[in-house]
Amino acid sequence: MTPQPTELRGASADRVRVALRDGDPLPGGLGFAGLLADPPDRDSPGHDPPSREGPVLVRDVLGRQPLFVEREALDPESPSDPTAPDAWSFDRGALDDPEPVPAGSVVSASGTERVWRLPDTEPTTDREVALSAVDDAVSAALDDLAATSRPVDAVDDEPSDGGLAVAFSGGVDSGLVAAAVPEAPCYVAGFEGSHDVAAARDAASAMERDLRVVEITHEDLRRAVRAVAAATGRRNPMDVAIAVPLYLTAEAAAADGFGRLAIGQGADELFGGYSKVVDPAEDPRVDADTVRGARTETVRTLPDQLERDVLALRAAGVEPVTPLLDDRVVAAALALPDDLLVDGDERKVALRRVAAGRVPESVHAADKKAVQYGTYVSRELDRLARRAGYKRRMDDHVGKYVEALCSDEKPAGEGRS
């Protein structure tokens, strides 16, 4: 039998082989997934699993590249080979019954093996050393982004193939990303009057950047809900409301000819951006009772979130670029002590300190609402549901509306604006 060729996204085969050989969860880069035709043997000291034979599917520890396999092929009793060409895909829609390859895992005809886990890093006790490490890591990741940014073609003033745009909400995360690529246009989507649109306008003005505002209408919202649900396989209101603004932002960038969209994804999880990490011992949303423990819980949600967001962005016609999820940034963030994650009411302390020399104070100090609320998408989705007859007294009224919207039957009030 002719061996299958290696087909990987996000990293070279050599880098993945080294990561497998060494069990290194953060080997450098922005994550990886796909088929590795010739994995290294696991016969080095300290490795209990037997040597691997034949191709394997791999997905990095944070799941930054989505990867799917037919559910049946994951069953150890199934005769199906999960590495067969028709048994796996980067696109869940290409499979009959897709199941995500677990982040940090290797899948082969022998079964699923968890190979990589997030390192259990001790906090750096010297505050200045910890800040310097974050500064160096963020600088290197943003330098790499700048090096791969393609400028607008000087001849016809049109973006070259694969040109870069930035998803920009006016906060510290997207501000840092935008500052690294000053020639890239910035895009924001939201309903008229929404927090994110106003914040993006103010930040773009402070940074002297061009900004395209994508004003969402109810018709845009209905259309995007269907598209996001089809691309991600998810119809719950929270996932849909988060992905819709990303989808519409990416759609506008793609329509303007850009093939890549830089986003600030991962910063909230890595640097302590969620309110639930501030006082975790008193917050029922987390199990941990320390700031670092709560932060780790949020980091572990990234594979599920990234699957949703990457699939939505690709469905809109762009390839996402996530510099703040670079392995160097991840490693530096995991070593931060509590007070560089949260200090009183201030969150993302270390990232804001690093951003202070790169973006205006109004940007690096800005508070940001969750995207589904800051864009008014959740609010307007609720409004559409109620207009269509799905009242709040009903259990999961928005979820029922989304299900109807994505089914063949049109909700009763869908035609009303």
C-alpha positions, 0 to 999 in steps of 0.5 A: 500500500502506498503511504499517505502523504503528510497533510498538516496545518499550522506547523511543519511535519518536522516540528510535529515529529519533534513535539511527539518525540519529546512530548513538548506541548508548546513546540513553537508556532500557532498550533497544528493539526492534520495527518502525519504520515511517519510519526516517530517511535515512542520507544525512548525512556519514560514512554510507556505506549508502544511504538506507533506504526503507520500514519496518525492524526494530531491536534495541538494542546490548545486545539488551535486548528480544528480537526474532525474524524468520523465518530465510527472510526474512533471506536476501537472495535470498529474496522474503520481506520481513522487516518483513511482519506475519507475518515477525517477532515479539517471541515466537519461538513465533509464528514457524515458524523464528525467528532472533534479530535481531542486537543493534545491527542494522537489518533491512529488505528490503535486508538486515541492517545493523549500526548500533550497537556498544558504544562503545570508551570510554577509562577515566576516570583520576580514580577519584573522577570515575569513582565519581561518574559511576556513582553519578549513573547508578545513582541516576537509573536507580533513581529512574526505577524508583521513579517507575514503581513502583505501590503496593498498592491501598489499598482491597482490599490487592491489587496494582494491574495492573502492580504491581512485585515484586523478584527478590531473592537477597540480593546487592548487585545485587538489594539495590540494586534492592530499596532503590529500591522499599521497598514492593515485595515481594521474591521468591526461589526455591531448593531448601530449604537453598540458598545463595540462599534463606539469603542472601535471608533474611539480607539481607531481615532486614537491610533489614527487607523482606518476603520470599516464599520459593518452595521448589522441589520436584522436580516444580516443577523438571521442570515449569519445565524444560519451560516454559523450554525451550518459551519459549526454544527452548533445552534445554542444561543451563546455559541451562535451569538459569539460567532455571528459578529466574527462571521460578519466581520470576516465576511466584510474583510473577505468581500474587500479581497482580504484572505486573512484576518488577525484576531486577539483571540486567547488573551482573555483566557491566558491573561485573566480577562474574565470577571470570574477569575477576580474572586474565584473562591466566591464565584460559582462559575469556577471550581478553583479558589485561586486566581491562577487556578481559575485562569487555568480553567478558562484556558482549558475552554479554548479548544472548544471555543477555537473550533467554533470561531475558526470554523465560522471565520473560514466559512466567511472566507478568511483564514484566522491569524491568532498571534496572542496564542503563539506558543511563546505567549502561552508559555509566558502567560502560564508563568504569571503570578496572581497579581499580574493577572488580576490586581484589585479590579484590574484584569489582564494586568501583565498584558496591559503593562506590555501594551502601554508602550504600543497603544494609547492609554485609552486603548490599553486601559479600556474595558471590553464587553463580551462580544455577544453583548458589546455588539448587541447581537444577543439583545437583537437575537432575543428581540427577533425571537420574541417577535417571532412568538418565542416569549421569554416565559418559554424555556430557552426561547432564543434557542427554540427560535434559532432551531426554527431559523435553521430548519426548513420551516420559517419562524412565524414572525421572521419576516418582520423587521 
